């Protein structure tokens, strides 16, 4: 019989599923973005018309630069979101609003997943793995944790209740 302070294993799984299911779903989206249809060669087909529409006089060199900026921004945003979702899953509505352990765990998971994502790209014929991309990913996750911490500081000044 389970003690009154612990949930039975089945109940624990169902209580974690809404939180970690979202994290796993987002990780699947990131993995999808690491496939051939989202390679630089293929995304150029979508980004080029948009850039040319908004900036009709863009040069080839400018296009290459902005295409790269857009792709690196996507890396940053993907892992910024992963960092937030992972922290949310670790916290699961529990008090206090912020813990260093949750931050480090969320950041650690995002960094490990960024490396796994680059390994995944190494196995795809049209993709190129890059530790620089993993660095951009990790930076996105780190910024997400800074935002969460700053939000915590702001809310703790407004409300004394953690």
C-alpha positions in Angstrom: 0.0 0.0 0.0 1.3 3.4 -0.9 2.0 5.9 1.9 -0.3 8.9 2.1 2.6 11.1 0.8 3.3 9.2 -2.4 1.2 8.7 -5.5 0.7 5.1 -6.8 2.9 4.6 -9.9 -0.1 4.7 -12.4 -1.4 7.9 -10.9 2.1 9.4 -11.0 2.4 8.6 -14.7 -1.0 10.2 -15.5 -0.1 13.3 -13.4 3.2 13.7 -15.3 1.8 13.0 -18.8 0.3 16.5 -19.5 3.6 18.1 -18.6 6.2 15.8 -20.1 3.9 14.9 -23.0 4.2 18.5 -24.2 8.0 18.4 -23.8 8.2 15.1 -25.8 5.9 16.5 -28.5 8.1 19.6 -28.8 11.2 17.4 -29.0 9.5 15.6 -31.9 8.9 18.9 -33.6 12.6 19.8 -33.2 13.5 16.4 -34.7 11.2 17.0 -37.6 13.0 20.3 -38.3 16.3 18.3 -38.4 15.2 16.3 -41.4 15.9 16.8 -45.1 12.8 19.0 -45.9 14.2 21.6 -43.5 17.8 21.6 -44.8 19.3 25.0 -45.8 18.9 24.0 -49.5 15.2 23.4 -49.1 14.3 26.2 -46.7 15.9 28.6 -49.2 12.9 27.9 -51.5 10.6 29.3 -48.9 12.7 32.0 -47.4 14.0 33.4 -50.8 10.5 34.5 -52.0 9.7 36.1 -48.7 13.0 38.0 -48.5 12.6 39.1 -52.1 9.0 40.2 -51.5 10.0 42.4 -48.5 13.4 43.4 -49.8 13.2 43.4 -53.6 16.7 44.7 -54.1 18.4 42.2 -51.9 21.8 40.9 -53.3 22.8 37.3 -53.3 25.3 37.9 -50.5 22.6 39.6 -48.4 20.3 36.7 -49.1 22.8 34.2 -47.9 23.4 36.3 -44.7 19.7 36.8 -43.9 18.9 33.1 -44.7 21.6 32.1 -42.2 20.2 34.6 -39.6 16.7 33.2 -40.0 17.9 29.6 -39.7 20.0 30.3 -36.6 17.1 32.3 -35.0 15.0 29.2 -35.6 17.6 27.1 -33.6 17.5 29.7 -30.8 13.7 29.8 -30.6 13.2 26.0 -30.8 15.5 25.5 -27.8 14.2 28.6 -25.9 10.8 27.0 -26.1 12.2 23.6 -25.1 13.9 25.2 -22.0 10.6 26.8 -20.9 8.6 23.7 -21.5 11.1 21.5 -19.6 11.2 23.9 -16.7 7.4 23.9 -16.6 7.3 20.1 -16.6 9.9 19.9 -13.8 7.9 22.5 -11.7 4.5 21.0 -12.4 2.7 23.8 -10.6 4.6 23.2 -7.3 5.8 25.9 -5.0 8.2 27.7 -5.0 8.0 29.2 -8.5 11.8 28.8 -9.1 14.5 26.4 -8.0 18.1 26.3 -9.2 17.8 22.5 -9.5 14.9 22.8 -11.9 16.8 25.4 -13.9 19.9 23.3 -14.2 17.9 20.2 -15.1 16.0 22.0 -17.8 19.2 23.5 -19.2 21.0 20.1 -19.0 18.2 18.3 -20.8 18.2 21.0 -23.6 22.0 20.9 -24.0 22.0 17.1 -24.2 19.1 17.2 -26.7 20.8 19.8 -28.8 23.8 17.4 -29.1 21.5 14.5 -29.9 19.8 16.7 -32.5 23.1 17.3 -34.2 23.8 13.6 -34.2 20.4 13.1 -35.8 21.4 15.6 -38.5 24.7 13.7 -39.0 22.7 10.7 -40.0 20.6 12.6 -42.6 22.3 12.8 -46.0 21.4 16.5 -46.8 22.1 17.8 -43.3 25.4 18.9 -41.7 25.9 18.5 -38.0 27.4 21.6 -36.3 28.6 22.2 -32.8 28.0 25.9 -33.5 24.3 25.1 -34.0 24.3 23.2 -30.7 25.8 26.2 -29.1 23.0 28.4 -30.5 20.5 25.9 -29.3 22.1 25.8 -25.8 22.2 29.6 -25.7 18.4 29.7 -26.5 17.8 27.3 -23.6 20.0 29.3 -21.3 18.2 32.6 -22.2 14.9 30.8 -21.4 16.1 30.0 -17.9 17.3 33.6 -17.4 13.8 34.8 -18.4 12.2 32.4 -16.0 14.5 33.5 -13.2 13.9 37.2 -13.9 10.2 36.6 -13.9 10.5 34.8 -10.6 12.4 37.8 -9.2 9.8 40.2 -10.5 6.9 38.2 -9.1 8.6 37.7 -5.7 8.9 41.5 -5.3 5.3 42.0 -6.1 4.0 39.1 -4.0 5.6 37.8 -0.8 4.0 34.4 -1.5 6.3 32.0 -3.4 
